[in-house]
């Protein structure tokens, strides 16, 4: 008896319609130290048993009445494409045609009948060594893929945290404390779902949208925090925050950062083409941006700020309808109206912290009065 090795732990299935042949092979294998040997006289069972028990080697007869060994090979290849089929053919048919058919079907080697003990042991060992090495490589690849996935997840989470931090920084820079960014990003995901975007796309816009105003970090205080109207050069300076935001976020090859940069660049474009910086019109504006624009404005209008009281949900929705087709995509506004109850409920989950009033008053759009004529921040 051969000294047991890892090879002897392999699972073996013997398939032959003649029980005598099975008994001979089992005796040879057991004497050589193999302890996990199964058998069947029914070739119709092979594919299911291989799937269920993950055999490391199949010893397969060729000529069987219900299903030939060549047909079994074809079924195995169909059910397990790309797999390394560990099949040794048991046959007394040494014709070239049979050998070629078996090899073409995926068989790895042959054992002739009548059986020679030494030949059986050597060929079985050789195939099992290759099979077990193949499985070890697969396991190693899976472990490496798991590590790559985990590292990718960690990098993604780091990017998400960075976006959240920078989004809050931009909000505080603009004297907009509270939970505006969180509510806005959550409502973007709700609205995106309503518009038929996939779960992955909904998560993407939720993660990327808080960065839309990051470019305001670069705007001087005397412009950004001016309590009255912006004039001339001041207004031109304020408008640069879209391109600055895209520059801050650009240059990264991840989809999250690319989408965030695109939103930052285009979030002041208008449906009618009168926005900035590029005067995009209609569907030239990315859908992500069209969603962010509606959600951002609605939450800002319904939020209390040092320079304005909170609008009612009805007043804010009326404004969105009024500007549909001008500032906003009409389809996005219609979809937003359908999920309005869900968006409004976010304020209960993420309420604002109180903020101290400023001496002067301006509305969300940077105007000194509370009119809705034109808003430079859109």
Secondary structure by P-SEA (a helix, b strand, c coil): cccccccccbbbbbbcccaaaaaaaaaaaaaacccbbbbbccccaaaaaaaaccccccccccccccccaaaaaaaaaaaccccccbbbbbcccccaaaaaaaaaacccccccccccaaaaaaaaaaaaaaaaaaaaaaaaaaaaaaaaaaaaaaaaaaaaaaaaaaaaaaaaaaccccaaaaaaaaaaaaaaaaacccaaaaaaaaaccccccccccccccccccccccccaaaaaaaaaaaaaaaaaacccccaaaaaaaaaaacccccccccccccccccccccaaaaaaaaaaaaaaaaccccccccccaaaaaaaaaaaccccccaaaaaaaaaaaaaaaaccccccccbbbbccccccccccccccccccccc
